[in-house]
Amino acid sequence: MSNWEHQYREEASAFTSPQQLDCEVLLQAKGYQPKKDIGRMLSGTSMSCALVTALLMLAHPAQHLGARTPTMTQNNEFQLSAQEIAQWQLPAPEPEIQDDPWQTLRNQVSAENYVALCQEWRQQQNNIAEQGLPRELRKAAQKRCRILP
């Protein structure tokens, strides 16, 4: 034992508490007791949580899919063959190219030719069942078509 450890133990043993303080601390500590009704509720809750966790682990889809850890190479990198990757990935859907039916009208509006826009807007105001103008064309029509006949 080193010198400073010996000095520490001597100083620590010199600390004592009065007998009256010890008795008060002991009486106060005896007053602390767990509540009886919470223990049963806490036990039931923890048991049900453990049961749900166990059921989830057993019924998880990965258990049925045959999930496994990938093989490790010498460089501690995961290695999956192209066939295994293709097995787990869905093929990317081909994007559908759709023509914009309002493109010609948009081009005319961007060229500041509002005659066709106003005609289309008036026709759609008379026929409610048709497909309405897109929002930006509708706003442009509300702003400009009051001026034109």
VENZIWO-V292509 format. One record per residue. N is the residue number from 1. D_FIRST is the distance of its C-alpha to the first C-alpha in Angstrom with 1 decimal. Layout:
<<N & D_FIRST> <N & D_FIRST>>
This chain:
<<1 & 0.0> <2 & 3.8> <3 & 6.7> <4 & 8.4> <5 & 6.4> <6 & 6.7> <7 & 10.2> <8 & 11.0> <9 & 10.6> <10 & 12.7> <11 & 15.2> <12 & 15.6> <13 & 16.3> <14 & 18.9> <15 & 20.9> <16 & 23.6> <17 & 27.0> <18 & 30.2> <19 & 31.8> <20 & 34.9> <21 & 33.0> <22 & 31.3> <23 & 34.7> <24 & 36.3> <25 & 33.8> <26 & 34.2> <27 & 38.0> <28 & 38.0> <29 & 35.8> <30 & 38.3> <31 & 41.1> <32 & 39.7> <33 & 41.3> <34 & 42.6> <35 & 46.4> <36 & 48.1> <37 & 50.8> <38 & 48.6> <39 & 46.6> <40 & 49.8> <41 & 51.0> <42 & 47.6> <43 & 47.5> <44 & 51.0> <45 & 50.5> <46 & 47.4> <47 & 49.3> <48 & 52.3> <49 & 50.3> <50 & 48.7> <51 & 52.1> <52 & 53.7> <53 & 50.9> <54 & 51.4> <55 & 55.1> <56 & 54.9> <57 & 52.7> <58 & 55.2> <59 & 58.3> <60 & 57.2> <61 & 59.9> <62 & 57.5> <63 & 57.3> <64 & 61.0> <65 & 61.4> <66 & 59.3> <67 & 56.7> <68 & 54.3> <69 & 51.8> <70 & 53.4> <71 & 52.6> <72 & 50.1> <73 & 51.2> <74 & 49.1> <75 & 48.2> <76 & 46.7> <77 & 49.8> <78 & 51.9> <79 & 55.2> <80 & 58.2> <81 & 61.7> <82 & 64.6> <83 & 66.1> <84 & 63.0> <85 & 62.9> <86 & 66.6> <87 & 66.2> <88 & 63.8> <89 & 65.5> <90 & 68.9> <91 & 71.5> <92 & 71.8> <93 & 75.0> <94 & 77.7> <95 & 78.2> <96 & 81.7> <97 & 83.7> <98 & 85.8> <99 & 88.6> <100 & 88.6> <101 & 92.0> <102 & 91.6> <103 & 90.9> <104 & 94.5> <105 & 94.6> <106 & 91.3> <107 & 92.6> <108 & 95.7> <109 & 93.7> <110 & 91.5> <111 & 94.7> <112 & 95.9> <113 & 98.7> <114 & 98.6> <115 & 102.0> <116 & 100.7> <117 & 97.7> <118 & 100.0> <119 & 102.3> <120 & 99.5> <121 & 98.1> <122 & 101.5> <123 & 102.1> <124 & 98.8> <125 & 99.5> <126 & 102.8> <127 & 101.2> <128 & 98.1> <129 & 97.5> <130 & 96.7> <131 & 93.3> <132 & 92.4> <133 & 91.6> <134 & 88.0> <135 & 86.3> <136 & 86.6> <137 & 90.3> <138 & 91.0> <139 & 89.6> <140 & 91.6> <141 & 94.7> <142 & 94.2> <143 & 93.8> <144 & 96.7> <145 & 99.3> <146 & 100.7> <147 & 102.2> <148 & 103.8> <149 & 106.9>>
